[in-house]
């Protein structure tokens, strides 16, 4: 029995180490490739860089407009997360803690939304916004819904609502009602109880939601490509344009610098909230 347990542990460690290597090595290779000169790519691809050629990042920001694309992605991601939390947090709290007519139907609808991939409905979303844009142009002469970063952020938030409400409402259900009873005794209303008492208790779950949706919004490509046909593109769309252009020009250093620009914010965010993320996924509150 002990021998089988030891073999199982060895197998788990080997599998985890192999998985870690398969993830770390490509990421490290991209970081090293981003500081190489073009001439270094024609030799040994695994050779260490001869120096720090940071001009790749400068060229990616200035010549390839990666700075503008990154700023657009920051604006869209932050705005989408703000809208999402403002809408999803009270909705999840109400669905988890209050009983009212239609509650079951709403829960079912949000559960159904979990099985709908936003990429599958991008064409209906685009056609709906295009019709609204055309109608608005007839009235005011200007459009609003297409090629608008705010509308893109709104679409991101709307498509992420089912998952976010599902996760937050399940977490709220694990919290003891004694917290709310104590708040009500102190004279707090429903809204103040949510903001002052329940939201801080749900902080691990909220951080988990923010991280998952940040990764989704930051790396999203299909919806951004469809709804933003103009020059104000987000970072993933701009990166694809950079890849197409730099492959033809054989400027591989700028290409990998663009990849680093896309990856770095997500890596930093994950490192900063890793502990809270694990807690939000595995730990609930005090059960009743």
matplotlib code that plots the C-alpha trace (Angstrom):
import matplotlib.pyplot as plt

x = [0.0, 2.8, 4.7, 1.6, 1.2, 4.9, 4.6, 1.5, 3.2, 6.2, 3.8, 2.0, 5.3, 6.6, 3.4, 3.4, 7.0, 6.5, 3.4, 5.4, 8.3, 5.9, 4.4, 7.5, 9.9, 7.8, 7.1, 10.8, 11.7, 9.3, 10.8, 14.4, 13.4, 11.9, 15.4, 17.3, 18.4, 17.1, 20.4, 20.3, 17.2, 19.1, 21.4, 20.6, 17.0, 17.8, 20.9, 20.9, 20.6, 23.9, 22.5, 19.3, 18.0, 15.2, 14.7, 12.2, 9.8, 10.3, 9.6, 6.5, 5.1, 5.8, 5.9, 3.3, 1.0, 1.1, 1.0, -2.3, -3.7, -2.6, -4.3, -7.5, -7.4, -6.8, -9.8, -12.1, -11.1, -11.3, -14.7, -16.1, -15.0, -16.5, -19.9, -19.8, -19.2, -21.7, -24.5, -23.5, -22.8, -26.3, -27.9, -26.0, -26.8, -30.5, -30.7, -28.8, -30.4, -34.0, -37.1, -39.4, -41.6, -39.6, -36.4, -36.3, -36.8, -34.0, -31.6, -32.4, -31.8, -28.4, -27.5, -28.4, -26.2, -23.2, -23.5, -23.5, -20.1, -20.0, -18.1, -21.1, -23.5, -21.1, -22.8, -26.3, -24.8, -23.1, -26.2, -28.3, -25.8, -25.5, -29.3, -29.2, -26.3, -28.1, -31.3, -29.3, -27.5, -30.9, -31.8, -28.6, -26.3, -23.8, -23.4, -22.6, -22.8, -20.1, -16.5, -17.1, -14.9, -17.6, -20.1, -17.4, -16.9, -20.7, -20.9, -18.0, -19.8, -23.1, -21.6, -19.8, -22.8, -24.0, -20.7, -20.1, -23.6, -23.4, -20.1, -20.9, -24.4, -23.0, -20.5, -23.1, -25.2, -22.3, -22.3, -24.1, -27.3, -26.0, -23.9, -27.0, -29.1, -26.4, -26.4, -30.2, -30.1, -27.7, -30.1, -28.4, -30.6, -30.3, -27.9, -25.7, -25.6, -24.5, -21.8, -20.4, -20.9, -21.5, -19.2, -16.1, -16.9, -17.2, -13.8, -12.0, -14.8, -14.9, -11.2, -11.6, -14.3, -12.2, -9.1, -11.0, -12.9, -9.8, -8.0, -11.1, -11.5, -7.8, -7.3, -10.6, -10.2, -13.4, -15.8, -13.2, -12.3, -16.0, -17.2, -14.1, -13.4, -11.6, -8.1, -8.9, -8.2, -7.5, -4.3, -5.1, -6.3, -3.3, -1.0, -2.4, -1.8, 1.7, 2.4, 1.2, 3.3, 6.5, 6.5, 6.6, 9.3, 11.2, 11.3, 10.9, 12.2, 9.3, 6.9, 8.0, 8.1, 4.4, 3.7, 5.4, 3.4, 0.2, 1.3, 3.0, -0.1, -1.8, 1.3, 1.7, -2.0, -1.9, 1.2, -0.4, -3.8, -2.7, -3.4, -6.9, -7.6, -7.0, -9.0, -11.9, -12.0, -11.7, -13.0, -16.5, -17.9, -19.5, -22.3, -25.6]
y = [0.0, 2.4, 1.5, 2.3, 5.6, 6.5, 5.6, 7.7, 10.7, 10.2, 10.1, 13.3, 15.2, 14.1, 15.1, 18.5, 19.2, 18.3, 20.6, 23.4, 23.0, 22.9, 26.3, 28.1, 27.2, 28.8, 31.9, 32.3, 31.7, 34.5, 36.9, 36.1, 36.4, 39.8, 41.3, 39.7, 41.5, 40.2, 38.7, 36.4, 34.7, 33.2, 31.2, 28.8, 29.6, 28.4, 30.6, 33.2, 36.8, 38.6, 41.7, 43.6, 45.0, 47.0, 48.8, 46.1, 47.4, 51.0, 50.0, 47.9, 50.9, 53.6, 52.0, 49.3, 51.4, 48.9, 51.7, 52.9, 49.4, 48.7, 51.9, 50.9, 47.5, 49.0, 51.4, 48.6, 46.0, 48.4, 49.8, 46.3, 45.1, 48.1, 47.7, 43.9, 44.2, 47.1, 45.0, 41.4, 42.0, 43.2, 40.7, 37.8, 38.9, 39.2, 35.8, 34.1, 35.7, 36.7, 34.8, 36.4, 35.4, 34.6, 33.9, 30.3, 31.5, 34.1, 31.5, 29.1, 31.8, 32.7, 29.0, 28.6, 31.6, 29.6, 27.3, 30.0, 31.0, 34.7, 34.0, 32.1, 35.1, 37.8, 38.0, 38.6, 41.2, 42.9, 43.0, 44.3, 47.1, 47.9, 48.3, 50.6, 52.5, 53.0, 54.2, 56.6, 58.0, 58.7, 60.8, 62.6, 61.9, 60.1, 56.5, 55.3, 51.5, 50.5, 51.3, 52.5, 51.3, 51.9, 49.7, 47.0, 47.2, 47.0, 43.9, 42.3, 42.9, 41.6, 38.3, 37.7, 38.2, 34.6, 33.2, 36.1, 36.0, 32.2, 32.3, 35.2, 33.9, 30.5, 32.2, 34.3, 31.2, 29.8, 32.9, 32.8, 35.0, 36.1, 38.7, 40.3, 40.0, 41.9, 44.6, 44.9, 45.2, 48.1, 49.8, 49.1, 48.8, 46.2, 48.2, 49.2, 45.6, 44.5, 47.2, 47.3, 43.7, 41.2, 42.5, 42.5, 38.9, 37.9, 39.6, 36.3, 35.4, 39.0, 38.9, 35.5, 36.9, 40.0, 37.9, 35.4, 38.2, 40.3, 37.5, 37.0, 40.7, 41.4, 38.5, 38.6, 38.9, 38.0, 40.5, 43.3, 42.6, 42.6, 45.7, 47.9, 48.0, 51.4, 52.3, 52.2, 48.5, 46.6, 44.8, 41.3, 42.7, 45.0, 42.1, 40.0, 42.9, 43.2, 39.5, 39.7, 42.7, 41.7, 38.2, 39.7, 42.2, 39.5, 41.8, 38.9, 41.0, 43.4, 40.5, 38.8, 42.2, 42.6, 39.2, 40.2, 43.4, 41.3, 38.7, 40.8, 42.5, 39.1, 37.6, 40.5, 40.5, 36.7, 37.0, 39.8, 38.0, 34.4, 33.8, 35.5, 33.6, 30.2, 31.2, 32.4, 29.1, 26.7, 28.5, 29.5, 31.4, 30.1, 27.9, 28.1]
z = [0.0, 0.9, -2.2, -4.4, -2.6, -3.2, -6.9, -7.2, -5.6, -8.0, -10.9, -9.8, -9.3, -12.7, -14.3, -12.6, -13.4, -17.0, -17.2, -15.6, -18.0, -21.0, -19.8, -18.5, -21.4, -24.2, -22.1, -21.2, -24.9, -26.0, -23.4, -24.5, -28.2, -27.6, -26.8, -29.7, -32.8, -36.1, -37.1, -34.0, -35.3, -38.2, -36.0, -33.2, -32.0, -28.5, -28.1, -25.4, -26.6, -27.0, -25.2, -24.4, -27.6, -26.2, -29.5, -30.4, -27.7, -28.9, -32.5, -31.4, -29.5, -32.1, -35.5, -34.9, -32.7, -29.9, -27.4, -28.8, -28.9, -25.4, -24.1, -25.9, -24.3, -20.9, -21.3, -22.6, -20.0, -17.0, -18.2, -18.9, -15.4, -13.7, -15.5, -14.9, -11.1, -10.7, -12.3, -11.3, -7.6, -6.6, -9.0, -7.6, -4.0, -4.7, -6.4, -3.7, -0.6, -1.4, -2.5, -5.0, -8.0, -11.1, -9.2, -10.5, -14.1, -13.8, -12.3, -15.2, -17.8, -16.3, -16.1, -19.8, -20.5, -19.2, -22.2, -24.8, -26.2, -27.1, -30.3, -31.6, -31.3, -32.5, -35.9, -34.4, -32.0, -34.9, -37.0, -34.1, -33.4, -37.1, -37.4, -34.4, -35.9, -39.3, -37.5, -35.5, -38.6, -40.2, -37.2, -36.1, -39.0, -36.7, -35.6, -32.1, -31.8, -34.3, -33.8, -30.2, -27.4, -24.8, -26.7, -27.0, -23.2, -22.7, -24.9, -23.0, -19.7, -21.0, -22.3, -19.0, -16.8, -16.6, -15.4, -13.0, -11.4, -11.2, -9.3, -7.0, -6.1, -5.2, -2.9, -1.3, -0.6, 1.6, 3.8, 7.1, 7.4, 10.9, 9.2, 7.6, 10.8, 12.7, 10.0, 10.1, 13.9, 13.5, 11.2, 7.9, 4.8, 2.0, -0.1, 2.8, 4.0, 0.6, 0.2, 3.8, 5.0, 2.3, -0.5, 1.7, 2.8, -0.9, -1.7, -2.7, -5.1, -6.5, -7.1, -8.8, -11.1, -11.9, -12.8, -15.0, -16.8, -17.1, -18.9, -21.1, -22.0, -22.4, -24.8, -26.7, -30.5, -32.4, -31.0, -31.0, -34.6, -35.6, -33.7, -34.1, -37.8, -37.5, -36.4, -32.6, -32.3, -29.1, -28.4, -29.6, -33.0, -33.2, -32.4, -35.3, -37.6, -36.2, -36.7, -40.3, -41.1, -39.2, -40.7, -44.2, -43.1, -41.1, -38.0, -35.6, -32.6, -32.9, -33.2, -30.0, -28.3, -29.2, -27.7, -24.4, -24.3, -24.5, -21.9, -19.3, -17.7, -17.3, -15.7, -13.3, -12.3, -11.7, -9.5, -7.5, -6.8, -6.8, -3.1, -3.3, -6.5, -4.8, -1.8, -3.9, -5.8, -2.8, 0.3, 1.2, 4.1, 7.3, 6.3, 8.1]

ax = plt.figure().add_subplot(projection="3d")
ax.plot(x, y, z, "-o")
ax.set_aspect("equal")
plt.show()
